Every structure is written in C-alpha cells, then in structure tokens.
Amino acid sequence: MLTLVMGTFLFGVWLYKRTKITLLQPLLISMVIIIPFLKVTGIEYQTFYQQTRLLNFMLGPSVVALGFVLYEQMEHIRGNVVSIHFSVVH
C-alpha cells in the first residue's frame, strides 16, 4: 500500500510538472486513483490505514514543521497580503 500511495503521488507530481494544469495537483491525482482502487479491489479502509500507518505517522511532524516555518514568516506574509490588498483596491 505504501508503494501505491507513493507511486500515485509521484505520478501526480510528474503529471503536474508536465502539464501545469491546476486541477492536476499530486494529492488530488492520488485520491482519484487510490479511492477507486480500494473500492474495486475490496480493500477496507482499516487495512489500508494499517498498511500506511508509517506514512501517517511521518505526516504529523512534517505538518508541525511547516506550521513552525509559516509562523516564523508571519510578518513577511502579512506585509505581502496587505500590499496585495491595497494594490487591488486602488
């Protein structure tokens, strides 16, 4: 299952880079492939979750790390949002 998840995501990355079509985001492509695959093969979500729990575990710290980086850049982000807002209004 880890191979399926990683493979579909990498396929999505390749497809997005090749086409630059916004709707072809890797996460969306992965969901569109994996969900029907699980339905057609009859694999239950419990089984899928158990077999991909390592990936789920690794996502937790990565989300926290991303949040920390965004928090550190908050002043810069606010400055850009304010300048964009004023340029649109005027």
Secondary structure, DSSP 4 states (H G I P E B T S, - for coil): -HHHHHHHHHHHHHHHHHH--TT--HHHHHHHHHHHHHHHHT--HHHHHHHTHHHHHHHHHHHHHHHHHHHHTHHHHHHHHHHHHHHHH-
